[in-house]
């Protein structure tokens, strides 16, 4: 795999949220040694790489996205030796490690910023974005993403520093060549240790111009990314994925240009924002516009074909569980989880599985005092002050809280789901007795087995990687169906997206095709689909 420069086009990536994956020392917090302990499980699933949510040293003001030392590991997760051992042990299991790097900003506890705030003459002062002003009168009215002014006064230097996120996350000054050199040296240091790639947090914000109130997609953005790629990524076969909330398909073509000048791919989020009221926050719930979902996913498939590359995902550490969101986590939990998996894994791109997704793990319904996510807690307080009924607020939290994804991994039916011998940092979902890895590995009809099968199919058939996408039944309110086709092979992926039996109007010689996958055991009518039924048909073309 490592000898192929584009190995990631056939790879499946598994995201680990270390705090919630596996605790090895009984402190209730997952750690690197816990991940090492579960590598056999991940190899059995068949994944090729682990995307590790941030593990660098951090005060944890923003769950590790505030890094105080890029070349050390936070003691919460272990040591640098543990990290090196994880890289080595993962390699023995044919798994690469993808690190999560935050290059737009650092922690205010980073030694660079500690020096920068001492004086304007300090050589590190220009590592950050400063503007003159008077205390109480910021340079402009820009707001931080986490609320409040984007400017913070520092009396020692009589200036404001710029922060797009928390006040403890000062923005790095990418206009300074020395900052860029330090970052590139750090990336190469990790590459030399054997990491397989990087996920770049909010990377589309590095070229900010606060005087012009520009944050995303600044004028020098692609210049900076291309320089970084030349100095780091292009020197080996690293996988790189940029988090780009502001990307459309045209921008994504630049980011993921096949010439390798920028990234392997980007995370885009157009489909993720569909089930909220237009112009409102994610908490303002709305039914999923199914035809719009088909249109969005189809457009990204078609417009990046042969001129870019897609990342494929339903879940991550910031999103609710997909089976609870767009499936049915009660009567048809397993069936809808498998359908959603087949729908996504049949597309072109690199699939990302978020820990527990392969088990059909579900959202939680905690009492308010049991939630930990700062975004959830702030929203609850703000909406209570606005007089919004508690029942409405809780419905939003049950649907969209980030804690839905952050509950401990459900390994078995023993106490705390086998996650920890101690008190877990976040309460385990009570349904772990019914939904857990041990039970599913042994069940040939489990959600886990579905994911394992889909991963195997993607490696076996070239058409999953290179086939052209065509949407079928565009205006059908029940079915999400499409084909993938190259010169030698053709796939039909047909999914009944809802919980009622439905007749599919597609008329093809199904009996002449191989049925690669179906999420129901019993033989069925060629045109009649059970609730949440998914099928993948295959044709090998005549030479």
N, C-alpha and C positions, 0 to 999 in steps of 0.2 A: 504493500500500500504506500509506503513512504517514498518509493522510487518514482511514483507517478505524480507529476507536478499538479495534476488536477484530480487527485485521489478523492477530494471532498465532493466531487460530483456524483460519486456512487456511495458516499458515506451517509450514515445516520448518526446524528449527534444527540447525546443525552445530557440534559441540564441537571446538575446537582446544586441544590441550595444547601451548602455544607452544614449550616446551623440545625437543619431539620432532617438530615439524611441518616446518620448513624453516630451515636455517641459511644466512644470507646473507654471513657474513664469515669463514667457515672456522675458527671456534673450537670447532666440534663441538656447539654449543648452538643450537637454533632461536630465532628472534627475530622482531620485528614486521616488519622489512623482508622477511624470508622469507615471511611471511603475505601481504604486499602482492604479492609475486611470484607467488603461487598463486591470486590472486582470479579469474583467468580460468577456472581449473579448477573453482572452487566455483560460479561463475556457470553454467558448462556443466552441472554436476550439477543445478542448479536450486534450491539452498537459498535461504532468505530472510534468515537471520540467522546470525551466528557467535557462539557462546558461547565467550568467551575465558577459559580458566583463568587464575588470578591473575597479573597483570603489574605490580602496584603495587610500589613499592620495599619490599624485604624482606631480612632476613638469611638467609632461606631455611632456617630451622630446621624448617619444616613445609611445604616446597614452595610458599612464597609465601602460605600461609594465616596468616602472621604478618607483618602489614603495619606498616612503620615510617613510611611517608608515603603517605597515601591520595591525595595529589594530585601524585604523581610516579611515574615508571616505573623499574623496576629496571634498572640498567645492563646486566645480563645480556641483557635483551630489547631495549634501545635507549634512546630518549629520549622525552620528552613530545612533541617535534616529530614523532617517528616515529609515536606513537600518534595524534596529530591527523591525520597523513597517512593512516594506516590507515583512520580513520573516514571521511575524505573520499573516498579511493579506493574503499572498499567501497561507499559510497553510489552511486558511478558505475556499479557493477556490480549495483545494486539489492539490496544486502546491508546489513543493520543489524549493529551491534556490540553484543553483550551482555557487560557486565563482570561479573566475579566479585568480590563484595564480602564482606568478613568484618567483621561489625558486633558480634559477641558479645565479641570480644577484639581487642587490638592486639598488636604486638610489644613486648617490654620495651625495645626500642631506639627506640620512638616517643618523640618529644620530650615528649608528655604524661606518659608514665610516667617518663621521666628526671627531670622536674620533680616528679612525684607522690611519688617515693621520697626526696626531699630533706628534707621536714619535713611534719608534720601540718598546719601553717598554710599550706603552699603552695596556691595556688588550684587547682592541678591534682590535688591529693591525692584529692579526692572524685570524680575521674573514674574511679576504680577501686574495687574492693570490698575493704575492709580490715576486720580485726577485731583487737581487743586479745588479748594472750596472753603466754605465757612461751616463750622459746626452747626448742625441744624438746618443747613441749606445744601442738600445734595446737588451734584452736577446737573442732574435732570430727574425726571419723574419715572424712570424705568423701575419696573417691579420685578422682584425675584419670583421664580416658579413656585417656591414654597410659601409665598406671601411676604408682604412688607417691601421696603425699598431694596433695590439691588445694590445700594451703596452703603458702606459702613465706615464711619469716621474713626481715624486712628490719631489721637492727640500727639503721640511721639513724633510724627512726621507732618502733622497738619494737613493730611490728605485723606481722601476716601479711597477705599479699594472696592473693586467691582466683584459681585458674586451673583451668578445666575440662579443659584440654588440656596442652600442654607448659608447663614452668616458665617458658619464654620467651614465653608467651602469656597475660598477665594479663587477666582479665575486666574489660570496661568496666562502669561503674555506670550502668545505664539509669534508675535512680531519680533521677539528677541531671538536671534539665531542660537545663542547659547542655551536657551531653554530647550529648543528643538534638539540640539546636540545631546543634551543630558537625557532627554526622553529616548532618543534613538539608541544611545549607549545602554540604557536600561532594558529596552526591548531586546536588543541583541544579547545582553547578559542572560535573560530568561531563555532565549532561543538556544543559546549555548548549553543551557542546563537540560535541554531536550523537550521543552514544551512544543506542542504541535500547532499552536496558533493562538489567536487573540480575538476576543470580542471587545469592541471599542465603544465604551459608553458615551452617549450623546456627542458623538464625534463631529456631527454637523454644526456644532456650536463653537469650535475652536477658533474660527476666523472672525470673531465678533468685532464689531466697531461700535462701542457704546455711545460715542459722540453722535453717531447717526442712528442710534437705537436699532442697530442690526445685531441680531443674535444668531439665528440660523442662516446657513448658506451665504456667509460673507464672501466678499470679492476674492479673497486669497485662499478660500477653502480647498479647492482642488489642487492648487499649487502646493499647499502644505501637505496634503494627503499623498500626492505623487512623490514629493521629496521623501516623506517618511517611508513609502513603499520601496523606493530605490535604496535607501540606506538600511532597510531592515527586511521587510517581508520577501522581497524579490531574491534575497540571497539563499533562500531555501524553499521547501515545499509547504510553507505555513498556510493554514486556513485562516482567513480574516473576515470577520463580519462586523459591519458598522451599524450601530443603532442610530437610525435616522428617521425621527418622527416626522420630519418635514418633507420626506422624499415622495416624489411622484415617479411614474415610470421613466420619464425622460432623465431625471436625475439619477435614478437607479441604474440606467444604462451606462452612465459615466462612472458611477461608483464601482460597478461590477463588470467593467469592460473586459472582454476575454483576453486582451493583451496584458492583463495583470498589472496595469499601471496604478491601480488604486486598491480595491479590496476584492476578495472572492465573491462576496455578496453583501447585502444589507438586510437588516430587519426593517420592514415597513409595516404600518399599522392601520392601513385604510380599512381592512375588513373588521378590525377589532373595535372600531368606534361605531359600528352600525346599529347596535342595540341601545342607543341612548337618544334622548330627545335632541333634535337638531339645534345646534348653537348652545346647548347646555352642558353641564358636567356629566361625567360618567355615571354619577349617582342618580341622574334623572332618567329612569328606566323607560325603555320603549320596546315593543315587540321587534324581533329580528325581521327586517324586510328581506325575505328569502330571495326574491328575484334580484334585488340589489347585491346580495352576497354572491350570487352566481355571476353577475356582471363584473363585480370587482375582481374576484379571483380569476375569472376568465381573461380579463384585460391584462392582469399581471403575467399570466401564463403566455399569452400571445405576443405581447409587446416586448418581452425580454427574450423571446426565443431566438437563439443563435447570436444575440448581441448583449447578453447579460445573464444573470443567474438569480433564481429565486431562493429565498429561505422559506421553508414551510413550517408553520407552527399554529397551534391552537392555544397552548398554555405557556406561561412562564411564571416567574416568581412574583410578578406584579398583576397577574390576571386570575380571575376565578377559574374553577375547574370546568373544563369544556363539557363534560357529561351533564353537569348541573346547569350549565349556561344554555347550550343549544341542543342538548339531548334530553333524556328522561332519566333522572337518577333514582327513580323509584321502580315502577313496574317493568321498565325496559332498560335498566341501567347497563347490563352487559351488552345487549343488542345495539343500543344507541352509541355506546362507547366504541364498539367495533365498527359501526357504520361510519362514524366520524373519522376513525383511524384510516379506513379504506379510502374514503373520499380524499383525504389529505395526502396519503402516501402514494396514491396513484398519479399525482401531479409531478411536473418537472421542477426540480430544485433539491435542496438538501433539507430533509426533515429534521426537526428538533422535537425530541420527546422530553417533556418536563417530568421530573421524578414523581412516580405514582400515577401518571397518566396511563401508563401501560397496565395498570391494575384497575382503571376506572375509578380512582379515588374521587370523592365528591366534596362539594362545599360543606361548611359547618354552620350550625346555628347556635352560637354561644350566647350566654348572658353577657350584657355589655361589659361588665367588669373583667371578663375573661379575654377580651381582645387586647392585642399588643401593638398593632400597626398604628404608627403615628398619624398617617393620613386618615385612617378610619376614626381615630379618637378626635382629631381636629374637626372633621366633618360633623360628627355627632354633636359636639359642643356648639358649633356654629349654627347648625340647623335647629337645635333645641332653643337657642337664643332668638332665632327667627320665628319661633312659634309653630314650627312644622310638627305635626303629630308624631309621637314616638313610634307608633306602628309603621308609619311610612318610612321613617328613618331606618328602622330595623330591616324593613324589606330591602332597602337599598344596600345595607351592609351584608345581609344574607346573600344577596346577588353578586356584589362586586368587591367586597373587602379583600385586600391583598392577603389577609391572614387565611383565606380559603386555600391558597396555594402553599402556605408556609407551615401547615400542620405537619407534625412528624411523620416520616415515612412509615407505612404500615407493613412491617415485616412478617409478623405472625400474630397468633391470638393470645400470647402471653401478656403479662402486665406491660402497659405502655407500648404495646404493639411491637415489642422487641427492639424499640428505638433506644431506650436507656434503662439502666438499673436505678437511676436517680429520679429526681422530679423534673419532668420535661419543661423546657423554657416556655413552651406553648402547649396548651392542652391537646392531647391526642383526640382525633375524631372518634367518637364512641362506636362507630360502625366498623372499627378495625377487626372485630371478632369475625365478621362476615367477609370483609374485604381485606385481604392481606396476601403478600407474595408467596408465603409457604403453601397456602391452600391453592393458589392459582397455578404455580409451577407444576403441580401434580394433576391439574385438571386439563384434559385435552381440549375442552371447549371454553376455556377462560379468556378474558380480555388479554392477559399476558400472552397466551398462545397466539392470539390474533396478531399482536404486535410482532412477535417473533417470526411468524409466517410472513408478514408483510415485509419485514427487513430482509428475510431470505429471498423473497421474490424480486426485490429491488436489485439484489446482487446477481441474481441468476439471469434476468432478462434485460438486454440492452435498452429496450424500448422505454423502460422507466426513466433512464437517464437522458436519452436523446430524442424520444418521440415528440412529434408536434402535437399540440393540444387543440382539440375542437370541441366546443360546447354543444351539447345536444339538448333538445327540449327546453329551449331558452325561456319560454313563457309558461312552462309547466309549474304549477304551484306546489307540487309534491316531490318531484324527482330532481335530483342533481345528477346529471349524466354527462359523460364526455368520452371522447376517444383520445388515445395516444398512438401515434403511428410513425414508424420509420420505414426504410426501404424493404425490410425483411419481416417486420412484425407489426401487429396491431392489437391494442387493448381497448376493451369497452369497460368503463367503470360506471356502474349504475347504482344509485343510492336512493332508497325511499327515505326522505329526510324526516318523516313524521310518524306518529304512533298509531296509524290506522292502515289496514290492508288496502292496497291500491293497485290498480291495473296500469301497467306501463304500455304506452302506445308505440314504443319502438318495435319495428318488425324487421328482424334479421334472422338468418339461418342459425339460431343459437345451438341447435343440435350438432352443427358441424364445427363448433368452437370448443376449445378446452375451457372448462370452468376452473380458473386458477384459485379463486377464493369465494366463499359464501359464508355469511355469519349465522346461518341456520343449518342445523344438521339434517333435517328431513328433506327428501327431494320435493321440489316445488313445481308449480305451474310455470311455464316459461315466461308468461306475461304478468302473473299475479305475484306481487311482492308483499311479504309480511311486514308488520310494523318495524321500521328502522332496518329493513333488510338491505344488505349491500352485496353486490356480486362484481367480480372481475373476470371477464371473458378474454380469451387469448386466441389469436390466429397467427400461425406462421405462414407467411406468404409463399406462394410457389415461385421457385427460381426462374 
